């Protein structure tokens, strides 16, 4: 497992490679937005989107040439987390290792703090 800081939002190299590949396949965009919103069966869920223009209220993180945009509220939920990409058989995708999540729903899509 990659080492990461307990106070920062961290990204594995596999996650960054996945984001860059997704942007390349899309053919446009300046980065990826990640965040947290109220939803799901446990209270909050993670979301992703492409970024085509800069929102001055977002924080921009950059790793290996990939820009990741996040709002301050979402960052407070995600501090100390590792954003990873895993491939396990037919299951592929981004996963969050979030020390702030007290419980995760059965589907793994939402969490409580």
C-alpha positions as CSV (number, residue, x, y, z in Angstrom):
1,X,0.0,0.0,0.0
2,X,1.1,3.5,-0.8
3,X,2.0,5.7,2.2
4,X,0.0,8.8,2.6
5,X,-0.4,11.8,4.9
6,X,-3.1,11.8,7.6
7,X,-3.8,15.5,7.0
8,X,-3.9,15.7,3.2
9,X,-6.1,14.3,0.5
10,X,-4.0,11.7,-1.2
11,X,-4.2,9.9,-4.6
12,X,-2.6,6.6,-5.6
13,X,-0.7,6.5,-8.9
14,X,-3.4,4.1,-10.2
15,X,-6.2,6.6,-9.5
16,X,-4.3,9.4,-11.2
17,X,-3.6,7.2,-14.2
18,X,-7.3,6.4,-14.4
19,X,-8.3,10.0,-14.2
20,X,-5.9,11.0,-16.9
21,X,-7.0,8.1,-19.1
22,X,-10.7,9.2,-18.6
23,X,-9.9,12.8,-19.6
24,X,-8.0,11.6,-22.6
25,X,-10.9,9.3,-23.7
26,X,-13.3,12.2,-23.3
27,X,-11.1,14.4,-25.5
28,X,-11.6,17.6,-23.5
29,X,-11.5,18.9,-19.9
30,X,-8.9,20.5,-17.6
31,X,-9.3,18.1,-14.7
32,X,-11.5,16.0,-12.5
33,X,-13.8,17.3,-9.7
34,X,-14.3,15.1,-6.7
35,X,-16.6,15.9,-3.8
36,X,-19.1,14.8,-1.1
37,X,-22.8,15.5,-1.1
38,X,-25.8,14.6,1.1
39,X,-27.3,11.5,-0.5
40,X,-27.3,7.8,-0.4
41,X,-28.6,5.4,2.3
42,X,-25.9,6.4,4.8
43,X,-26.1,10.1,4.5
44,X,-23.3,11.2,2.2
45,X,-21.9,10.0,-1.1
46,X,-18.8,10.7,-3.1
47,X,-19.1,12.2,-6.6
48,X,-16.9,12.8,-9.6
49,X,-17.3,15.0,-12.6
50,X,-15.2,16.5,-15.4
51,X,-14.0,20.1,-15.2
52,X,-14.1,22.2,-18.3
53,X,-13.6,25.6,-16.6
54,X,-12.2,26.8,-13.4
55,X,-14.5,27.6,-10.5
56,X,-12.6,30.1,-8.2
57,X,-14.2,28.6,-5.1
58,X,-12.5,25.2,-5.7
59,X,-9.2,24.1,-4.4
60,X,-6.9,22.7,-7.1
61,X,-4.6,19.8,-6.3
62,X,-2.2,18.4,-8.9
63,X,-0.4,15.1,-9.1
64,X,1.6,13.8,-12.1
65,X,0.0,16.4,-14.4
66,X,-3.6,15.7,-13.3
67,X,-5.6,18.5,-11.8
68,X,-8.2,17.5,-9.2
69,X,-10.7,20.1,-8.1
70,X,-12.5,20.0,-4.7
71,X,-14.6,22.4,-2.7
72,X,-13.6,23.3,0.9
73,X,-16.6,21.5,2.5
74,X,-15.8,18.2,0.6
75,X,-12.1,18.5,1.6
76,X,-13.1,18.7,5.3
77,X,-14.9,15.3,4.8
78,X,-11.9,13.8,2.9
79,X,-8.8,15.0,4.8
80,X,-6.6,12.1,5.5
81,X,-8.2,9.9,2.8
82,X,-6.6,8.0,0.0
83,X,-8.3,7.9,-3.4
84,X,-7.4,4.7,-5.1
85,X,-8.3,2.7,-8.2
86,X,-8.7,-1.0,-7.9
87,X,-9.4,-3.9,-10.3
88,X,-10.9,-7.0,-8.7
89,X,-12.3,-9.3,-11.3
90,X,-15.2,-7.6,-12.9
91,X,-15.3,-4.9,-10.2
92,X,-13.2,-1.9,-11.3
93,X,-13.3,1.6,-10.1
94,X,-12.3,4.4,-7.7
95,X,-12.5,3.7,-4.0
96,X,-12.0,5.9,-1.0
97,X,-10.1,4.9,2.0
98,X,-11.6,7.5,4.3
99,X,-10.6,7.5,8.0
100,X,-13.4,10.0,8.7
101,X,-16.2,7.6,7.6
102,X,-17.7,6.0,10.7
103,X,-19.8,3.5,8.7
104,X,-20.2,2.6,5.0
105,X,-23.5,1.3,3.5
106,X,-23.6,-2.3,2.1
107,X,-23.3,-1.1,-1.5
108,X,-20.2,0.9,-0.6
109,X,-21.6,4.0,-2.3
110,X,-22.4,6.1,0.8
111,X,-21.1,6.7,4.3
112,X,-21.7,8.4,7.6
113,X,-19.3,10.6,9.6
